[in-house]
Amino acid sequence: MASIQIVLPDNSIKEFDHEPTVLEVAQSIGPRLAKDTLGGIVNDQHSEVVDLRTQLKDGDHLKIVTLKDEESLEVIRHSAAHVMAQAVQELWPEVKVTIGPVIENGFYYDFDSPRAFTPEDLQQIEKKMEEILRRNEVVEREVWPVDQAVATFEKMGERFKVEIIKDLAREEGVKEVSVYRQGQWFDLCRGPHVQSLGQIKAVKVMSLAGSYWRGDEKNPQLQRVYATAFNDKKDLAEHLHNLEEAKKRDHRKLGKDLNLFTFHPLSPGGPFFTPKGTVIYNELQNFLREKYGKYGYQEVITPQLFDVDLYHQSGHYENYRENMYFSQIDERDFSFKPMNCPGHCLLYSADKKSYRDLPWRIADFGRLHRHERSGVMHGLNRVRTFCQDDAHIFCRVDQLQGEIESFMSMLREIYKQLNMQDYRVYLSTRPEKRMGSDQIWDQAEGALKMALEALKIPYQVNKGDGAFYGPKLDIMFVDVLKRPWQLGTLQCDFNMPEAFELAYVSEDNQEERPVMLHRAILGSFERFIGVYLEHTAGHLPTWLSPVQVRVLNLTDRQNDYCAQLLQQLQEAGLRAEWDDRREKLGFKIRQAQMEKVPYMLVVGDREMEEKKVTIRLRSGQSLEARDFGVFLQAVRQEVLLRQFNSEIT
């Protein structure tokens, strides 16, 4: 056989006299790398991890995935799911296994068990998993003909595996299936899996839930065991700490404690924002309005209700109607708008546009309505009525790169000011259910990819996760607990301008189609507020805090002075209160701290006589007494500049 060449990330080449596996390439580089190898990424830096036993072709580009790589967790957790299934069957041989996929932050396995698992059983499962890991058995991949696989699993009584294999043969035409073996135990699986179980360093069984086979309540009820795995015990300990911290930071709890929002069963999925919560909502909109002026956006207002013909034209009715609300008025079918883009297309076409008018950037804070299933609604994170920092850019093709660059610049600026500097960019490509030709999708996906590479922005590809009308960039903010949240987005759309026959007059007096960019930076305000409350643990920057300063007097003797301070604070545009209750000072301070008030001004006889204030921070820190005017100027500057951290010390 001719020489087989495998290209490594540094463009060096490894040659073989046969088609090598990923592991063989690692072994050719060195024993240490081979020992740590978990899989590989082939021919595409953004593709999924393949099994280390995968055979490579001549000319393949290979990145070897080891324990040091972020992608390694997928392999570790995929293999740990098998360890958990093995542990359960070693403890209770009568239990049958079904599926065990990797999910965010862990994995689960669904079991068909004649006995109900208990919390004590979960401890036993974890202990047995650790015992299995200590055996460090080699994981082997075997390929079986479908008939052999069906016969083997039927003999074992594993009817769920038999059903999966038969479905694969019938629906996908597979003739062979892969089986992974660790010691005497084996399971049907596509992989990828570790070399040996000792590569799994830390596991934790988390919780128990009910489920139905293949998610259908008509099918047998199963028991789902959730667990997680990490590359080392330190990472696992940090993850468990973050989970406990997340309970304290739950935005639903903070929203109640800080009196920001509430819900009522008469409006499911419809949050009520209190006066304090509304302050946060409005301050965020004002913040964005300032940025809109800087980046050339104009704000518009569009209707809430449209004839469904609009959504037939836009493609939403055919592709999105299960998420829409409908009504009939004057024997015409209407829908409450689920998004602003079709209405913005009507607004664009209201007058004739020249190439000189582009790019045309319009922003809309209009309320949107989308039907979410009751089972998936979760506080502010998933609601049925909301408002986005929504905007659309209509531009020429030659302006596309500049607009994408401007969007990323604006996003970086806003996220930095909000102390949200850890985020990742994903390129989401064409879904199966979509409008438009493959040629248009090639052009749109190519434009986004080219812009990211020109800006040297690292990104990953989410295959098939684009909108039905165009590919998109999804911005995943990573909060202080290392949880990813999809907030910002930029969608490149050649299809909707075509559907609405939008046009502009070009420089040579010809009609041309504009490109439409759909963009948001915070996403929905409801969801953003929930995420941001958890990120900050409710310690909002002063400019966003519903109450920025609270005056606290020791006795009634300071009442006149406190009234003067309150007046000056409010005249300076600050949101200030005076707690004049006849309570002990310690009680008032604790109350203000629980409400996350940034500044407390403590006033006693000495402060009154010297025209000063003693400053207490919500962190509990107490600052020395200082001139009130100096404090007032510093806080006004902090709010004016929308600083995240206080500079008052």
N, C-alpha and C positions, 0 to 999 in steps of 0.2 A: 504494500500500500504506500502511496505517496505520502510525503511528510504532511502531518496535520499541525497547523499553526494556530495557537491560541494567543490573543492579544490581551495584555494586562493593562490596568489603568494608566501606567506610566508609558504606554505604547511599546514596552518591551514585549518580546515574543518568546513563547515556550513551544518547542516542537516535540511531536510525538509520532510514533509509527502506527498509532491507532487512535480512535476517537476516545479521548480521555474523559473521565468523570471530573466534576469540580474538585473532589477530594484528591484525585491524582495530580491535578495541577498544583494544588496546595502542597502536596508531598514533594513535588519536584522543586519547589522553592525552598522548603526547609521543614524540619520536624516540628518546630515550635508552632509555625503557622498551621501545619496540618492538624496538630493536636487541638487547636482552637477553632478550626473551621466548622461552621454550622450550615452553610449553604452558599449560594452565589446569585449574582444578578447578571443576566446574560444579555448583551447587545443593546441594552437601553438602561441608562443610569436611573430612570424613573420606574422601571418595571418591578414586578413582584419577585420575591425570593424563590429560587428553585432549590430542589433538594440537592444535597451534596453528592448524591449518587447519580445525578443527571449526566448523561453523556453529551459532550460538546461536539460541535461540527467545526470543520476547517474554517478559519477566519472569524470565529466567534470572539467577541469582546467580553471579558469576564472580570467582574469585581467579586472577590472572595469575601463572604460575610463571616465575621468572627464575633466572639463575645463582646468585643469593644464597639461594635456597630449597633446603631439604633434598631436596625432591621432584625437583629438577632432575637429580640423579644418575641417576635411572631413564631420563630422556630422553637424557642424554649417553651412557650406556652402551648403550642400545638402538641409538642411531645409530652408536656406535663399532663395534658388532658388524657392521653393514653395511660399515663402512670396512675391517674386517679381512677380510670375505669378498671385497670388491673387491680388496684387496691380494693375497690368495692367487690370485685368478683372473687378475690382471695378471701375476703372477710365473709361474703355471703354468696356462695357459688350459684344459688338459684336466681340471682338478679341477672336480667338481660340488658345489654347495652344498645344504645341507639346512635346518637351523634354527639360530638363534643367540639364545637367550633371555638376559635379565638374570638374574643370580643374586646372592646375597649377596656384596658387595664386588667385583663385577665382572660378567663375562659370558663365554660361550663360543660357539663355532660348530663344528658338526660338518661335516666334509668327506669326500666320497668321492673319494679320490685313488689313482691307480695306483702312486704312489711313497710310500714311508714318509717322513714328515717327520722331520727331525733337529733337534737343538738349534741348529745353525747356521741351519737354515731359519727357526726362530722369530725369530732376529735379523734375517733378511732381511724377514720379514713386518712386524716392528715398524718397520724403516727405511722400507719401502714405505708403511705406514700414515701415518707422519709426512710423507712426500712428498705423499700424497693430501690430508692435512689442510691443507698449505700452499697447495694449489690453491684452497681455500675455495669449492668448487663449491656452488651453490644446490641444496637438496634440494626436489624437487617431488613432490607426491602426485597420482597418476592413478588413476582408477577404470575398470576394464575389465570387460566382460561375461565370464562364466565361459568361454564358448566361445573368445573371443579370447585369454584368459589361457592356457587349455589348449593352444591351437594355437601360441602364441608360445613357451611353455616346452618343448613337445615338439620344436619346430624347433631349439631350443638344446641339446637332449639333457638337459635338467634334469628327469629322471624323478621325482625326489623332490618337486619343486614341483608337478608334474602330479598326483601322488598326493594331495598335500595339498588341491589345488583341487577335485579330484573328490570327495574325502571331505567337504569343506565343502558342496558342492552336494548330495550324497546325504544326509548326516546332519543338516545344518542348513538345507538348502533355500536357500542363498545363490544369488543370481542374478548378483552382481557381487563383485569382489574389488579391494582397493586394492594399488597398486604404488608403491613409492618409487624415484625416479630421482635419481641424483647424477652429473651429466655423462652419459656414454654407458652407464654401468652402472646396473642396476636390480634390484630384488628384491621378491618378494611379501611384504607385511607389513601388519599392522593399525595400526602406529605405537604411540606417538607418536615423532616425529623432530624434530631441530633444524631451524632455518631454513637454515643453511649450515654446511658442515663446519668452518669456522673457529671455530665456537662450542665445538668440542671442543678443550680446551687441553692435555691431558696423557693419553697412553696408554702402556700397558706390556703386552707379551706375556709371560705368566707361565710356562705349562707345557703339556705335551702328555699326552694319555691316549687310551685306546681306548674305543669305545662301539659300540652297535648301533643301527641305525635303529629309532626308536621304542622303544628299550629292550628289544627282543626278540632273543634270541640266535639265533633262526631267520632273522633279517633280515640284510642286508649289514653287515659290520663297517666302522665309520667311524673317522676320526681327529678327536679333539676337541681344539681349541686353546683354552686358557683365557687370558683377558686382563682388564685392568681399565682404567678411565678416570676421571679426576677433573676438577674445574673449574679447577684450576691445578696447576702443577708442585710447588708447596710441599705441597699435600695429598697428591699422589702420593708424594713423597719421605717424608712422614710415614708413609704406609701401608706402604711398603716397609721402613722402619725397624721398624715394629711387627711386620711379618711375621718379620723376623730375631729380634726380641726374643721373639716368641711361641715360636720354636723353643727358645730357652733356657729359657723358662718352661713348656714342655710338662709337664703334671702327671704323665705317665707317667715322664718322666725324673726329675722331682723326687721322685716316689714311690719310685723305686728308689734315688736318691742319699741320700734322708733315711730310707730303710728304713721306709716307712709302710704299703705294701700290695704285694701280688703277685697273680699269677693262675696257674692250673694248667690244662692241657688236659683233665684229668679232671673239671673243673667249668667249662665254657665260660660266660663271662659272669658268673661268680661270684667277686667279689673276696675275697681273704684279707687282713684287716687285721692287721698286726703289733701288738705291744704299744704301740709309739709311735703308730701310726695309730689304734689303738683309743682312746688318750687323747683325740685330736682328736674322734673320733666321740662319745665320752661327754661331753666338755666341751660340745659343741654341744647335746646333749640336755639337759644340766643347765641351760644358758643359757636354753633355751626353756621348760623347766619353771618357771623363775622368772617368766618372762613370762606363762605360763599362769595362775599364781596371781594376778598383777596384773590380768589381763583376764578372769577368771571362767571359766576352763576347768577341767574335771575329766578326769583321765587314766583311760583304760579299757584293758582287754586283751581281745581277741576271738580266736576260733579261726583256725587256718591253713587248715583244710580244711572245705569245705561241699559238701553235696549239690548237684548242678547245678540242681536245681529252684529253688534260691535265685537263680541267675543267669538262669533263664528269667523269674522274677518281676521281677527288676530290669531286664531288658532287655539285660544284658551278653552273654548267650549268643547272642542274635540279632545283636547289633551289635559284639561284641568277641571272639568265641570264637577267632579266628585268633591272638590274643595270649595265650591261656590254656593252662595245663597241666592235663591230666585224668588221673584214675586210677580204677580200679574196685576197690571194697572191699565184700565181702559181697554181691556181685551188684548193687551200687548204684554209679551214676556220681557221682564227686566231682571237684572242682576245687580246686587251691590258689588262694587268693584273690589276684586281680590288683589289688584295691583294697579299702579298708575300708568303703565306704559301704553296701553291702547288709547287712553284719553289723551296722553301727550302726543301720540301720532295725529289725532284729530286736531289738536292745537297747532302742531307744526304745519298741517295742511291748510290752516285757516287763511294764510296769505302766502304769496309767492316768495320763494327764497332764492337769493343769489349766492354764488360761491363766496361773495364778500361777507355774507351773513353767518358763515360757518367758521368755526364750530359754534353751535347754538346750544347753550347749557341751561337747562331749566330744572329747578328743584321744587319738590312738592311735599308738604307735611300732611297731606290728606289722610283721613282715617280709612283703613282697609279692613275687610272682613273675609275671613277664610274659615271654612268648616274643618275643625279638627275633631277626631274621634275622642269621646269623653275619656277613654282609657289612657290617652297620651298627654292630656293637659296636665301641666305641672307648674303651679305658681305663675310667675311672670314669664317663665321660659317657654311656655307653649300656651298661647291664648287664641281666642277667636276674633278679637278685634284689637287693632294695634295701629301704630303710626311708625313709619320708617323715615330715616334721613335719606329719602329717595330722590334720585336725580337721573336725568337722561341727557346724553350728549349726542347731538346729531352733527356729524362731521364728514369731511371728504376722506377718501381712502388715504391720500397723502398726509392727512393730519392725524391719522390713527395712532402712530407711534408716539407722537407728542402728547396726545390726550391720555394715553396709558401712562406715560411718564409723569404727567401732571397729577393723575389720580394717585399714583404711588407716593409722590412727593407730599400731597395733601394728607394722605393716610398716615405717613410717617410723622408728620408734624402734629396731627391730632393725637395719635397714640402716644407720642412722646410726652405731650402736655398732660395726658391723663395717666402717665406712668404705666403704660401698656407696651413696653418696648420689646417684649418677647412674643413674636408671632411668626407663623409659617405661611408660605404661599403654596397653593395647590392649583394646578391646571386641570379643570374638570372638562372632559371631552364628551363627544356626542353620545346621547342615550339611545336606546333602541327605539323608543317612542319619540319621534321628532318630526319637525317640518323642514322642508327645503332639501335641496340636492346635496349629494356628497361633495360636489365641487365647491359649493358655497361653504360647507362645513370645513373642507380642507383650507379654504382661504381664511376663515375666521380663526380656526385653531392655529394656523400658521402665523397669523398676525400677533396673537397673544404670546406664542412661544418666542417669536422674534423679539418682541419688546422686552420680555423677561431676560433673555440672553443678552440683549444690548445693554440693559441696565445692570447686568451681572447680579441678578436676584436669584438665589437658589430656590428651586421649586420641586415639587413632586407631582406626579400625574395621578389623577383620580379618573380612571377609565370609566366612561359611561355615566358620569355624574353631572353632566352639563344640563342646562335648561332645555326644554323642548325646542326652543327657537335659536339657541346658540351656545357655544362653549363659554366658560367663565373662569375667572380667577377667584378662588375662595381664600379668604384671609382667616386663618385659624389663630386666634389669640390664645396664648398659654398663660394662665393666671398664676398667682403666687403659690398655689398648691399643685402646679404643673398639670392642670387639666386644660385640654384644648376646647375652645369655643369658636364656632364659626360665626363671625360677625360681619366683616366687610365682604363685598363682592364686586366684581366688574365683569359684565357679560357683554360679549361681542356679538352683535346681531345684524346679519345681512338679510334675514328672512322677513322681519316685521315691516321694514321699509318697503319691501317688495309687495307684501300683502296689502299695504295701505297705499301703494303706488306713490310714495313720497318722492319728491324730486327737488332739485335746485338747478338753477341755470348756470352752466359752467362758463369759464372765461371765453370760450369760443362759441358761446350762445347756444349750447346744446343742453338738453335735459339729462341730468345724471341722478343716480340713486345715492342718497347719503348712507353712511353707516350709522347704526344706532348703538350707543353704549349705555347699558343699564348699570347704575352704580349706587352703592351704599357703603358707608364707612363704619357706622355704629350698628347698622341693621335696624331692627325694630327697637324703639325706645324702651318698650316694656321689657323685652328680653335683655337689652343692654343694662338696664338698671338692675335687674336681677343678678346678672353676671358681675357687674361692677360692685354691688354691695358685698358679694361674697369675696371678690378680689381684695377689697379694702377692709373687710370685716366691719363694714358700716362706718369706718373712719374716713368719711368723704373729705376731699380738699375743701378748704374754707369757702371758696367761691360757690361750691355746690351744696354746702350744708344748709338745711332749712333754717336753722338758728345758728348764727355765726358767733354771737357774743351774748353771754348771760351775766347780768349784774347781780351780785349777791351781797346783801347787807348783813351786818352782824346784829344790829339792833335798830329800833325805830329812830334813834337819834340821827342816823345817816340817810333818812328818807329823802330829804330835800336834795342832798348831793347826788344820791342815786337817780332821782328823777331828772336832774340836770344831765348826768352822764347818758342816760337812756335817750334823752332828746337829741343830744349831740351825735350819738351813734346812729340814730335813725335819720337825722338830717344829712349825715354823711353817706346815706344809701346802704347802710349795713342792716342786716336782719338781726335785731337785738331784742332781748327781753329782760325784764327785771323780776326776779323771784323775791317778792316782798312778803312771803309767808313768814309767820312767826314760828319758824322752825330753827333747830340748831344748824349752825353753819355746815357741820360735817354731813348732815342729812342732805342739805341743798347741793353740796359739792358732789356727793355720790349720785344724786338724781341727775345732775347735769352730765356727769361722766357716763352714766348708763344711756343717756340720750345722745351721746357722742358729740356734744357741743364743743367746738374747737377751743373757745376761750371763755374762761370765767374770770370776772373782775371782782375780787374780794375787797369790800369797803368796810373799814372800821373807823374808829375815831381818829387814829393817826393819819390814815389815808385822806380822810375828809379835811383835816386841818392842813395837811401839806399839799392838797389838791393832786393827789397821786392815786394809783390803783396797784394792788397786788394781783399778779396774773397767775392763774392756775390753768394748766393745760389738761386736755382730756386724758392724756397719758398718765396723769397723776403728778407730774412734775410741777413744782411751785417756783415761780420766778420772783426776784426781788421787786420791791415797790418801785414804780417809775412814774414819770410825768404822763398824765392821761393823753395829752396832745401828741406825744411821741408814739405812744401805743396806737392811737387812732390813725396816724399817718401811715404807720407800718402795716396795719391791717388793711387799710384802703388800698395800698400798693399791692399787697398780696392778692387781694380780690381782683383788682384791675388787671394784673398780669396773669391771672388764673394760674397761680403757682400751685403745684401739687403739695410740696412740703413747706411748712412754715419756716420763715427765717427770723421769727421773733424768739430771741434767746435771752 
